[in-house]
Amino acid sequence: MAECLEEIMKRSILIILLLCIVSFPSLAKVTGVKGLQWIDPYGRQPAKYSLWNREYCVKDRETKIGMVYEKGIKGRQNLVDVIVNKSIYPDIATEIDTFVNDLLIAGYSVQIDTIAGMSHITLRDHLAGIIDLVGAVFVGELPVAWFETYG
């Protein structure tokens, strides 16, 4: 009898805990935070992850990141890595050079890399391996962290 009572108590406590966990987020009120909003100058809607993944993430295609050049001040202090989609880099190389010079004037060292492929893991590992990195700028279609809401 005591074992049965103990089992009922355990289940009751578990149910109460689950109810608290499930209902807690609905009790939280956040004020003063503006919700994110999708804005596109052409009126396009964002793609669903499954469609984007099917179109851009070819499973057997390797992601490669290569250094184009680096310019620095005092070695590689305050390094910013500018990573450009390899397919568009030749078309915007002049604009990238202008941007690099602006970063140099602002006191940053700059590394220019190109990327071909869509592995977010390769990109993350590349950035994690750069010593003295203080920032990164992504230009063009690059691997992304994806977030979707339903509702």
C-alpha positions as CSV (number, residue, x, y, z in Angstrom):
1,M,0.0,0.0,0.0
2,A,2.8,2.4,0.9
3,E,4.5,1.7,-2.4
4,C,1.3,2.5,-4.3
5,L,0.9,5.7,-2.4
6,E,4.5,6.7,-3.1
7,E,4.0,6.0,-6.8
8,I,0.9,8.2,-6.9
9,M,2.8,11.0,-5.2
10,K,5.7,10.8,-7.7
11,R,3.3,10.9,-10.6
12,S,1.4,13.8,-9.1
13,I,4.6,15.8,-8.6
14,L,5.7,15.0,-12.1
15,I,2.4,16.2,-13.6
16,I,2.5,19.4,-11.6
17,L,6.0,20.1,-12.8
18,L,5.1,19.5,-16.4
19,L,2.1,21.8,-16.1
20,C,4.3,24.5,-14.6
21,I,6.9,24.1,-17.4
22,V,4.3,24.2,-20.1
23,S,2.4,27.1,-18.8
24,F,5.3,29.3,-17.7
25,P,6.2,30.7,-21.1
26,S,2.6,31.9,-21.6
27,L,2.9,33.9,-18.3
28,A,6.0,35.8,-19.3
29,K,5.3,39.2,-20.7
30,V,8.0,41.0,-22.7
31,T,7.5,44.7,-23.2
32,G,9.4,47.2,-25.2
33,V,10.8,44.7,-27.7
34,K,9.8,45.1,-31.3
35,G,9.1,41.9,-33.1
36,L,11.3,41.0,-36.2
37,Q,9.7,41.9,-39.5
38,W,10.6,40.7,-43.0
39,I,11.1,43.6,-45.4
40,D,12.1,43.2,-49.0
41,P,12.3,46.1,-51.4
42,Y,10.8,43.9,-54.2
43,G,8.0,42.5,-52.1
44,R,9.4,38.9,-52.1
45,Q,8.6,36.6,-49.3
46,P,11.2,34.5,-47.5
47,A,11.7,30.9,-48.8
48,K,11.0,28.0,-46.5
49,Y,14.1,26.2,-45.2
50,S,13.2,22.9,-47.0
51,L,13.0,24.7,-50.4
52,W,16.2,26.7,-49.8
53,N,18.1,23.6,-48.6
54,R,17.0,21.6,-51.6
55,E,18.0,24.3,-54.0
56,Y,21.3,25.4,-52.6
57,C,22.8,22.7,-50.4
58,V,24.1,20.0,-52.7
59,K,25.0,17.2,-50.4
60,D,28.0,15.8,-52.4
61,R,29.5,19.3,-53.0
62,E,32.4,20.2,-50.8
63,T,32.7,23.7,-49.3
64,K,36.0,25.4,-50.0
65,I,37.3,28.6,-48.5
66,G,40.3,30.3,-50.0
67,M,42.3,33.4,-49.1
68,V,42.5,36.0,-51.8
69,Y,44.7,38.4,-49.9
70,E,45.2,40.2,-46.6
71,K,46.3,43.7,-45.6
72,G,47.2,44.6,-42.2
73,I,48.3,47.2,-39.7
74,K,50.7,46.1,-36.9
75,G,50.6,42.5,-38.0
76,R,47.1,41.1,-37.8
77,Q,45.6,43.1,-34.9
78,N,41.9,43.9,-35.0
79,L,41.4,41.5,-37.9
80,V,38.2,41.6,-39.9
81,D,37.5,38.7,-42.3
82,V,35.5,39.6,-45.4
83,I,34.1,36.4,-46.9
84,V,32.7,36.7,-50.4
85,N,30.8,34.2,-52.4
86,K,33.3,33.0,-55.0
87,S,31.0,33.2,-57.9
88,I,30.4,37.0,-57.5
89,Y,33.9,38.0,-56.3
90,P,35.3,38.8,-59.8
91,D,32.3,41.1,-60.5
92,I,32.7,43.1,-57.3
93,A,36.5,43.0,-56.6
94,T,36.9,46.8,-57.1
95,E,34.1,47.5,-54.6
96,I,35.6,45.0,-52.1
97,D,39.0,46.8,-52.5
98,T,37.4,50.1,-51.7
99,F,35.7,48.6,-48.6
100,V,39.0,47.0,-47.5
101,N,40.7,50.4,-47.7
102,D,37.9,52.0,-45.6
103,L,38.5,49.3,-43.0
104,L,42.2,49.9,-43.0
105,I,41.7,53.6,-42.5
106,A,39.4,52.8,-39.6
107,G,42.2,50.8,-37.9
108,Y,41.5,47.2,-38.9
109,S,43.5,44.5,-40.5
110,V,41.6,42.8,-43.3
111,Q,41.6,39.3,-44.7
112,I,39.6,38.6,-47.9
113,D,38.4,35.1,-48.4
114,T,36.1,33.5,-51.0
115,I,33.7,30.6,-50.3
116,A,32.2,28.0,-52.6
117,G,29.6,25.7,-51.1
118,M,27.1,25.9,-48.3
119,S,28.5,24.1,-45.3
120,H,27.9,26.2,-42.2
121,I,30.2,23.9,-40.3
122,T,33.1,24.6,-42.6
123,L,32.5,28.4,-42.3
124,R,32.2,28.2,-38.6
125,D,35.4,26.2,-38.3
126,H,37.2,28.7,-40.6
127,L,36.2,31.7,-38.5
128,A,37.0,29.9,-35.2
129,G,40.5,29.2,-36.5
130,I,41.4,32.8,-37.3
131,I,43.6,34.4,-34.5
132,D,42.8,38.0,-33.4
133,L,39.5,38.0,-35.3
134,V,37.2,40.8,-34.2
135,G,34.6,40.7,-36.9
136,A,33.4,39.1,-40.1
137,V,31.5,40.5,-43.1
138,F,29.6,38.2,-45.4
139,V,29.0,39.2,-49.0
140,G,26.7,37.3,-51.3
141,E,25.0,34.0,-50.7
142,L,26.8,32.2,-47.8
143,P,25.9,29.4,-45.4
144,V,23.4,30.7,-42.8
145,A,21.9,29.8,-39.5
146,W,18.2,29.3,-40.2
147,F,15.3,30.3,-38.1
148,E,11.7,29.8,-38.9
149,T,8.5,30.4,-36.9
150,Y,5.2,28.8,-37.5
151,G,2.4,31.1,-36.7
